[in-house]
Amino acid sequence: MATSTKAHCEHCGTPFQPKAQERFCCHGCEYVFQMLHDVGFTRFYDLKGSQATPPVGSRAFRTVDVTWLQEAMAKAEESATNGIAEATFGVRGISCVGCVWLIEAVYDAQPGARSINIDARKGAIRPRWHVGEFDAAHFARELQKLGYEVVPEPAKDTKSSASSSIAQRVGICGFLLMNTMLFTLPSYLGMASDYFLAPLFSMLGALFATLSLVIGGSYFFKRASQALRHKVLSIDFPIALGLGAAYLGSITGWLTGAAHMIYFDFVATFVFLMLCGRWLQEYALEKNRQHLNRRQTESQYVTIYGGPEDGARKPIEQVKRGDAYVIAPGEINPVSARLKTNASLSLEWINGEPDPVAWLDGQIAPAGAINVGLSAVAMTAEEAWQDSLLARLLEPPKEDFQAKRLQKVLSVYIVLVLAIAAVGGLAWLALGGGVINALQVFISVLIVSCPCALGVALPMTDELCQTKLRRDGLFIRNNDIWERLRQVRTVVFDKTGTITLETPRLINAGVLDRLSSTASLALYRLVDNNLHPVARSIRESLLLRYPSLQLHPIETPNQEMVGHGVYFISNDGNTWSLGKAGWSPQPDSQALPCKVDGATELRCNGTLLTTFHFEEDIRDDAREAIDWLKEERFNIAILSGDASANVTRIATQLGIEPPQAHGQCSPDDKADWIGEFAPDSALMIGDGANDRLAFDRAICRGTPIVDRSLLEASADFFFFGRSMDCLPSLLRLAKQRRKAVNAIFALAIAYNLIAVSLCLAGAMHPLLAAILMPLSSIATLLVPWRWLRC
């Protein structure tokens, strides 16, 4: 496989394959890097350190909608006290302590700013300002330039996170463990049972162990019970079984005076260690999810057009056949609807075609079409929301995967442990060992065979794996992905936005340097607020060179000729246009058809000033990733809604055989292909709504983070940046993890053989169990460090 030179973006730290002397993974990162150095905010990089954060992408170039913000500010100032107002807003893009410092620094530089509280975990800010002096709209625009998006206040989360809930239990159980050991240790050090404090110490040890079981152990009892109700075995069941046996045996020993049956210190230690392992597991997943700068579905409402409710906002779930409504630029059409005017619509979200299409008055636009024109589009619904394709694609994902291999291992393990414990106890009873000794053997087998080491080592293994993957810009959402990856034999890719990047690459960006200042300003006016992919690409490249263009007010609105281009007439009477080759809004212009397909031209009064050329930008390392997958004998396929010719061209560049590259696929076509050719063995990589049904059929799912996506919630992993090298990294690491887990199980089996043998021989003692358990955990923890060095 060909090797590539790796670099890390100087702003976000995301790995990428540089073209020429590139230092940044995207235009957004380069733009923000320049701004931070221009204004002296470079301390951001000291606080951020080497941690990789999500790339800025196109966020820094978006236009800020401040209408809602100005309304919220006015409302907050109405209820201000002593001339100080405050409000709570959401902020997307916070990912590290450097982000917190940067937002504070930008806020402190605003006139009228007083103080600001930032909750990085929830992505919320609470500014306080002097009434009439603070310009929130300007503050939001300044943050947008740095890649942070101010949004309405996030919904209050009344439910604490899983890791926070477990952390509280860990703290309490740690305290209870110390107290249990405090009152148990004297008996191990020789305190006589007839010492006057011995009964009190014994009672306090039992009390603290009981509290530990109730507060911490209940977590595992509840989860084991829930799994059993669903006829599923989980690792929580043997943990609960061991805890229950240790506690009941300890109570029996305490009441009967059989000291060799009292395992209260074991109960407290076991609960504490298991909670630590579970907290590590949950915290790692939540840390990954916090990196997911998820955008909510942008078409949650439509604006009613005509009738008594004209101008009202209506939830898309309430749209019914015959409703007249409008969708603003950038909004998504929720249902199949008949157009009342010409429109420029993008179907990329549905069929993967990257280029917008001109739709004429009277045509029926499909659900999921995005308005990329300059003005709102009026339409009449031809179906109700519940009947639309978009509603179907937005249905919650199916989560019916079960780790059958783990189920089988746990079943055999539990049956084997119970059988050995029962046989051992009965053997002692038959040989005249007495009921107490037989019961002690039975209970001790259940105790020492508890998967303590596994409960700590497996979460540690997962955290080490996720740490390595985060460096490559890939984040795990579900721990059962490792079991899913074992079954993957076919890797299926979407094309647009997955193999290729969302925005086409401007090949000849150097022509921007040769434009006059007047032409550059005119070009900026033509591409500003323009959602066409070509316009977005030009805008990003233009602002990188001339960021001060944003300071010029846009006095003359653009006009659009759907399917051709945009234009405006300046104050001095000149007509500036940007559109397809050979097109000009002036009928008497000297424009001639251009021979280069896909070219975009800038003209003034019909005179050609420059031509822009674009190409689909394939992700870095895509060819290397495909070659590696072939070497590992994975089947490769492309399923795209784009035109077959485009799909074949990209597949050829990547070395994928044409029969495995399928174009013009509907969402059902993609799902059906996986169901027929890769049932229970497909890894699907996609980014659009048209991949949603295929996700349900795939055994494992991943998605790149893009501006518009529905798939983060149903993906097993997501990745940032423009590189695809993280996919081979994931699959290679899955193999390493498998070896580490096998070694952990081998060590656990060896420990159990020794410990159970001691139990059956009647040589197990609570003190010995209390020593063996942490020692086995420490030994087991060394295994992932050996196999997964970070």
LINWOCOR-V267425 format. One line per field, one symbol per residue. phi: phi as a letter, one per 30 degrees, with the letter a starting at -180 (. if undefined). burial: # if it has 24 or more other C-alpha atoms within 12 Angstrom, else .. A space follows every 10 residues. Layout:
phi=???
burial=???
//
This chain:
phi=.dcbdcbced cciddacdch cdcbdadddd ddedddddci cddeddddid ddbeddiced cddddceddd ddddddddcd bhiccbacbc bcjdbadddd dddddddddd didcabcbcd ddibbbdbbd eicccddddd dddddcjccd beedddcdcd ddddddedde dddddddddd decceedddj dddcddcedd dddddddddd dddddcdeed dddddddddc hbcbdddddd dddddddddd dddddciddd cdcdddeddd edddddddde dddddddddd ddddcdedcd bbcdciidce jdcbeddcdb ejdcabcdej dcddbdbcdc adacbccedc ciddddbdcc ejdcdddjdc dcdcbdccab dcadedcddd dddcdeddbc dbddddeddd dddddddddd dddddddddd didjdddddd dedddddddd dddddcdddd dddddddddd dcicbdcbdd edddddcdbb cccdcdicdc ddcddddcdd dddcdddddd ddddddcdic ddeddddddd dddddbdded dddddcddcb ceiblbaacd dcjdccbbad eicbdcdcdc dbeddcdidb ccbbhiddca bccbbdcdde iddddddddd ddiddcbcbb ddeedddddd dddcicdedc ccchddeddd ddddddcbdh bccccbbcdd cdddeddddb bbbddbdbac cedcddabbc icccdddedd dddddddddd dddddddddd dddddddddd dicdbedddd dddddddddd dddddddbdc
burial=.....##### ########.. ..######## ######.... ##.##..#.. ########## ####....#. ..#..##... ...####### ########## #######..# .##.###### ########## #..####### ########## ##........ ..#..##.## .######### #####.##.. .......#.. ##.####### ########## #.##...... .######### ########## ####....## ########## ########## ########## ####..#### #####..... ...#.##### #.######## ########## ########## #########. ...####### ########## #####..### ####..#... ..#......# ..##..##.# ##.#####.. .....##### ########## ########## ########## ########## ########## ########## ######..#. .#..#...## ########## ########## #######.## .......### ########## ....###### #####..... #......### ########## ########## #########. ...####### ####.##### #.####...# ########## #.##...### ########## ########## ########## ########## ########## ####.###.# #.###.###. ##..##.### ##.####### .###.##### #####.##..
//
